[in-house]
Amino acid sequence: MAATFILATVLAAGAPAAADSVDVAYDALIQGQHEVAIEKLEGTSDAARLINLGAAYAAEGRVLDARAAYEKAAFAERYELETASGEWVDSRVLARQALASLDRPYLDTRMAKID
């Protein structure tokens, strides 16, 4: 299952200040330390943290918990979030995309070659 991790930078929609840094357990996630990320992120109501919490849950096979985190993020305060690929995406859009990814079965694109 593909996961999109959010970097530690968020830009509050309509906020006059520059982007704020937020600890979203990015380092733990990219290092595969999902339980560490979960411990850092549980109990939050921040969209960026909820999205990464959902990604950590999904990586651990906790699909129902991932769904709950993504659903909360979809209705949390809206932000522009920087993804690991450098794109800026609306937090609600990203949360809905993450929810949709939970509903798609993993598709292995490798194919056997028949000679």
C-alpha positions in Angstrom: 0.0 0.0 0.0 1.5 3.3 -1.0 1.6 6.0 1.7 2.3 9.7 1.4 4.2 11.1 4.2 4.0 14.8 5.1 7.1 16.7 5.7 7.5 18.9 8.8 6.3 22.0 7.0 2.7 23.2 6.9 1.2 26.4 5.6 -2.0 27.4 7.4 -4.6 28.5 4.9 -5.1 32.2 5.2 -2.3 32.6 7.8 -0.2 35.8 7.2 2.9 34.2 8.7 5.4 32.1 6.9 5.2 28.3 7.0 5.4 26.8 10.5 7.4 23.7 11.3 5.4 20.9 13.0 6.8 17.6 14.2 5.0 15.1 12.1 7.3 12.1 12.9 8.6 12.2 9.3 12.0 10.8 10.2 10.5 7.9 12.1 8.2 7.1 9.1 10.9 7.2 6.4 13.1 5.0 8.6 10.2 2.4 8.9 9.8 3.1 12.7 6.0 3.1 12.5 5.4 2.3 16.2 7.7 5.3 17.2 5.7 7.5 14.8 2.4 6.3 16.3 3.6 7.0 19.8 4.6 10.6 18.8 1.4 11.3 16.8 -1.5 9.6 18.8 -3.9 12.0 20.4 -3.5 14.8 17.9 -6.2 16.8 16.1 -3.8 18.4 13.6 -4.4 17.4 10.0 -0.7 16.9 9.1 -0.1 14.8 12.1 -3.3 12.8 11.6 -2.4 12.0 8.0 1.0 10.7 9.0 -0.6 8.8 11.9 -2.9 7.2 9.4 0.1 6.3 7.2 1.9 4.7 10.2 -1.2 2.7 11.2 -1.6 1.5 7.6 2.0 0.4 7.5 1.4 -1.6 10.6 -1.7 -3.2 9.1 -4.1 -1.3 11.4 -6.5 -0.3 8.6 -9.4 0.6 10.8 -7.2 3.0 12.9 -5.7 4.4 9.7 -9.2 5.0 8.3 -10.2 6.8 11.6 -7.1 9.1 11.5 -7.7 9.9 7.8 -11.4 10.7 8.4 -10.5 13.0 11.2 -7.9 14.7 9.0 -10.5 15.2 6.3 -12.6 17.4 8.6 -9.8 19.0 10.6 -8.6 22.6 10.0 -7.5 23.0 6.4 -3.8 23.5 5.6 -1.5 23.4 2.6 0.9 20.5 3.3 4.2 19.7 1.8 4.5 16.1 0.8 7.7 14.1 0.8 7.8 14.6 -3.0 7.8 18.4 -2.5 4.2 19.0 -3.7 1.9 21.3 -1.8 -1.5 19.7 -1.3 -4.7 20.8 0.6 -4.8 18.7 3.8 -8.4 17.6 3.1 -7.7 16.5 -0.4 -4.7 14.5 0.9 -6.8 12.9 3.6 -9.4 11.9 1.1 -6.8 10.5 -1.2 -5.3 8.5 1.7 -8.8 7.1 2.5 -9.3 6.1 -1.1 -5.9 4.3 -1.1 -7.2 2.1 1.8 -10.1 1.0 -0.4 -7.9 0.0 -3.3 -6.3 -3.5 -3.0 -2.6 -3.6 -3.5 -1.8 -4.2 -7.1 1.5 -5.9 -7.9 2.6 -4.6 -11.3 5.3 -7.3 -11.7 4.3 -9.8 -14.3 5.5 -13.3 -15.1 7.2 -13.7 -18.4 6.1 -16.6 -20.5 8.6 -17.8 -23.1 
